[in-house]
């Protein structure tokens, strides 16, 4: 079999190639997060620090870079799976264009735009974490040390789940075909811009859910995985928007309980 034939067969199976790429990026991100969580636990033990008390050690430049990197990789690991349906639809359209010998754009351009939005969010999250750290509201494992602060975050997240803004953003994320019909732009820059726009809608859906990481623990990987699964269900599962509303009510109740039991 010639090299050209192998390449042609690979291109025809681009759905598997795209899926493998998305899965690979997700797995590598989670491997990094597992290693970092273990390293932080080991550091806390070696320094004799308790896990549930505020961490007041000042940040260095390297600490800031490390935290920004952590948030960026975490967003890759959490959000790529939830954006996979949209990315696969884009890849399928590109495949049809290629089969017709018409100009097409690789799905990577769309994904790049999407990740730019979440990288910007990672910078904001790093600044927020720094502020909470300065206020002595975070433990070594990046968990809120204030029940009131945690409760307020839970209530705010629950209320946001019930707002028209949440529903409007979620509607775009749940309907890939409708999104592309209303936002299609040709060329590489067009794909990049569509990725940015989808990222904005996705951020509009999930930004406050990401803040809940400070309640359950940014380095609590079970909590991180739970939020990822919830976002995926909300976006892709049948009746996912109803699941989101029920969860919103549960978050409000959990927040009230946390505050009133202080």
QUIJO-V275299 format. One record per backbone hydrogen bond with DSSP energy under -0.5 kcal/mol. NH is the residue of the N-H (numbers start at 0). CO is the residue of the C=O. Records with the same first field share a line. If there is no record, write none. Layout:
NH->CO  CO
This chain:
5->1
6->2
7->3
8->4
9->5
10->6
11->7
12->8  9
13->10
15->12
16->12
17->13
18->14
19->15
20->16
21->17
22->18
23->19
24->20
25->21
26->22
27->23
28->24
29->25
30->26
31->27
32->28
33->29
34->30
35->31
36->32
37->33
38->34
39->35
40->36
41->37
42->38
43->39
44->40
45->41
46->42
47->44
48->43
52->49
54->137
55->53
63->59
64->60
65->61
66->62
67->63
68->64
69->65
70->66
71->67
72->68
73->69
74->70
75->71
76->72
77->73
78->74
79->75
81->77
82->78
83->79  80
86->82
87->83
88->84
89->85
90->86
91->87
92->88
93->89
94->90
95->91
96->92
97->93
98->94
99->95
100->97
101->96
108->105
109->105
110->106
111->107
112->108
113->109
114->110
115->111
116->112
117->113
118->114
119->115
120->116
121->117
122->118
123->119
124->120
125->121
126->122
127->123
128->124
129->125
130->126
131->127
132->128
133->129
134->130
135->132
136->131
138->142
139->52
140->50
141->138
143->213
144->136
146->144
149->145
150->146
151->147
152->148
153->149
154->150
155->151
156->152
157->153
158->154
159->155
160->156
161->158
162->159
166->162
167->163
168->164
169->165
170->166
171->167
172->168
173->169
174->170  171
178->174
179->175
180->176
181->177
182->178
183->179
189->185
190->186
191->187
192->188
193->189
194->190
195->191
196->192
197->193
198->194
199->195
200->196
201->197
202->198
203->199
204->200
205->201
206->202
209->205
210->206
211->207  208
212->209
213->210
214->211
215->211
216->212
217->141
218->140
219->216
220->218
223->219
224->220
225->221
226->222
227->223
228->224
229->225
230->226
231->227
232->228
233->229
234->230
235->231
236->231  232
239->236
241->238
242->238
243->239
244->240
245->241
246->242
247->243
248->244
249->245
250->246
251->247
252->248
253->249
254->250
255->251
256->252
257->253
258->254
259->255
260->256
261->258
